[in-house]
Amino acid sequence: MWKCEVVNGPSLDVAEVTALYRASGLAERRPVADGERFADMIRNANLVVVARINEKLVGIARSITDGAYVTYLSDIAVDREYQRRGIGVDLMRVTQEAAPRAKLVLLSAPAAAEYYPHVGFTRHPSAWVRDPLS
Ligand SMILES: CC(C)(COP(=O)(O)OP(=O)(O)OC[C@H]1O[C@@H](n2cnc3c(N)ncnc32)[C@H](O)[C@@H]1OP(=O)(O)O)[C@@H](O)C(=O)NCCC(=O)NCCS
């Protein structure tokens, strides 16, 4: 059985998190090869939940929250070997329990588009994205 808990982002081992992004498939869609940028992503997220089996990191949910209105779920990833056991749902439960007044908002990867309606999300018709400056 896995254990999910809120952790302090800066305390995580970036190499271990990078390995998890690769093992989940999410690395294809995140700048893991840019070590400095990826380390900033992990360090600056203010709500990070991890799932471990024994000591092994098998899942992560990385969010930015104001704790009161909205939690932006930037990334959720579960190691392919451990997918479809309920770890993703548990990561989101712990994330939402950490900021219970906040709604969860996210942008879905194409491969997960069918996942979110299955786990309680509704599609928003007016999501807008502006590209970064650099
Ligand atoms: C998306 C992801 C986080 C789901 O995590 P998970 O631990 O495998 O999901 P769960 O076991 O909690 O799944 C809960 C339910 O959703 C279903 N489900 C899981 N992945 C699904 C998918 N891609 N499409 C549709 N349904 C899915 C499960 O079968 C399960 O159904 P059930 O409740 O009827 O048994 C995981 O597949 C992943 O890491 N994918 C690669 C990275 C990625 O795309 N992340 C999302 C970025 S936006």
The ligand as an SDF file (V2000), in Angstrom:
LIG
                    3D

 48 50  0  0  0  0  0  0  0  0999 V2000
   -3.1490   10.4510  -15.2230 C   0  0  0  0  0  0  0  0  0  0  0  0
   -2.5360    9.6860  -14.0400 C   0  0  0  0  0  0  0  0  0  0  0  0
   -1.9420   10.6760  -13.0660 C   0  0  0  0  0  0  0  0  0  0  0  0
   -3.6130    8.8530  -13.3620 C   0  0  0  0  0  0  0  0  0  0  0  0
   -3.0730    8.2690  -12.1820 O   0  0  0  0  0  0  0  0  0  0  0  0
   -3.5210    6.7920  -11.7230 P   0  0  0  0  0  0  0  0  0  0  0  0
   -2.9660    6.5570  -10.3790 O   0  0  0  0  0  0  0  0  0  0  0  0
   -3.1570    5.8290  -12.7840 O   0  0  0  0  0  0  0  0  0  0  0  0
   -5.0880    6.9490  -11.6880 O   0  0  0  0  0  0  0  0  0  0  0  0
   -6.1030    6.2460  -10.6640 P   0  0  0  0  0  0  0  0  0  0  0  0
   -5.6610    4.8570  -10.3860 O   0  0  0  0  0  0  0  0  0  0  0  0
   -6.3020    7.1460   -9.5020 O   0  0  0  0  0  0  0  0  0  0  0  0
   -7.4020    6.2240  -11.5850 O   0  0  0  0  0  0  0  0  0  0  0  0
   -8.7060    6.4360  -11.0930 C   0  0  0  0  0  0  0  0  0  0  0  0
   -9.6770    5.9820  -12.1290 C   0  0  0  0  0  0  0  0  0  0  0  0
   -9.4120    6.6000  -13.4090 O   0  0  0  0  0  0  0  0  0  0  0  0
   -9.1210    5.6020  -14.4080 C   0  0  0  0  0  0  0  0  0  0  0  0
   -8.0480    6.0860  -15.2680 N   0  0  0  0  0  0  0  0  0  0  0  0
   -6.7330    6.1390  -14.9610 C   0  0  0  0  0  0  0  0  0  0  0  0
   -6.0420    6.6870  -15.9880 N   0  0  0  0  0  0  0  0  0  0  0  0
   -6.9530    6.9760  -16.9470 C   0  0  0  0  0  0  0  0  0  0  0  0
   -6.8480    7.5520  -18.2480 C   0  0  0  0  0  0  0  0  0  0  0  0
   -5.6680    7.9610  -18.7730 N   0  0  0  0  0  0  0  0  0  0  0  0
   -7.9900    7.7090  -18.9640 N   0  0  0  0  0  0  0  0  0  0  0  0
   -9.1780    7.3360  -18.4430 C   0  0  0  0  0  0  0  0  0  0  0  0
   -9.3480    6.7650  -17.2170 N   0  0  0  0  0  0  0  0  0  0  0  0
   -8.2270    6.6030  -16.4820 C   0  0  0  0  0  0  0  0  0  0  0  0
   -8.7190    4.3770  -13.6230 C   0  0  0  0  0  0  0  0  0  0  0  0
   -8.9300    3.2120  -14.3600 O   0  0  0  0  0  0  0  0  0  0  0  0
   -9.6050    4.4670  -12.4060 C   0  0  0  0  0  0  0  0  0  0  0  0
  -10.9050    4.0590  -12.7670 O   0  0  0  0  0  0  0  0  0  0  0  0
  -11.9040    3.3780  -11.7030 P   0  0  0  0  0  0  0  0  0  0  0  0
  -12.1170    4.3830  -10.6180 O   0  0  0  0  0  0  0  0  0  0  0  0
  -13.1270    3.1350  -12.5190 O   0  0  0  0  0  0  0  0  0  0  0  0
  -11.2150    2.1430  -11.2230 O   0  0  0  0  0  0  0  0  0  0  0  0
   -1.4330    8.7090  -14.5180 C   0  0  0  0  0  0  0  0  0  0  0  0
   -1.9840    7.8600  -15.4810 O   0  0  0  0  0  0  0  0  0  0  0  0
   -0.2210    9.3880  -15.1230 C   0  0  0  0  0  0  0  0  0  0  0  0
    0.7240    9.6970  -14.4040 O   0  0  0  0  0  0  0  0  0  0  0  0
   -0.2060    9.5690  -16.4490 N   0  0  0  0  0  0  0  0  0  0  0  0
    0.9440   10.1160  -17.1470 C   0  0  0  0  0  0  0  0  0  0  0  0
    1.1940   11.5410  -16.8070 C   0  0  0  0  0  0  0  0  0  0  0  0
    0.0360   12.4460  -17.1630 C   0  0  0  0  0  0  0  0  0  0  0  0
   -0.4850   12.4100  -18.2730 O   0  0  0  0  0  0  0  0  0  0  0  0
   -0.3660   13.2340  -16.1780 N   0  0  0  0  0  0  0  0  0  0  0  0
   -1.4280   14.1780  -16.3260 C   0  0  0  0  0  0  0  0  0  0  0  0
   -0.8890   15.4750  -16.7490 C   0  0  0  0  0  0  0  0  0  0  0  0
   -2.1940   16.6490  -16.9670 S   0  0  0  0  0  0  0  0  0  0  0  0
  1  2  1  0
  2  3  1  0
  2  4  1  0
  2 36  1  0
  4  5  1  0
  5  6  1  0
  6  7  2  0
  6  8  1  0
  6  9  1  0
  9 10  1  0
 10 11  2  0
 10 12  1  0
 10 13  1  0
 13 14  1  0
 14 15  1  0
 15 16  1  0
 15 30  1  0
 16 17  1  0
 17 18  1  0
 17 28  1  0
 18 19  1  0
 18 27  1  0
 19 20  2  0
 20 21  1  0
 21 22  1  0
 21 27  2  0
 22 23  1  0
 22 24  2  0
 24 25  1  0
 25 26  2  0
 26 27  1  0
 28 29  1  0
 28 30  1  0
 30 31  1  0
 31 32  1  0
 32 33  2  0
 32 34  1  0
 32 35  1  0
 36 37  1  0
 36 38  1  0
 38 39  2  0
 38 40  1  0
 40 41  1  0
 41 42  1  0
 42 43  1  0
 43 44  2  0
 43 45  1  0
 45 46  1  0
 46 47  1  0
 47 48  1  0
M  END
$$$$
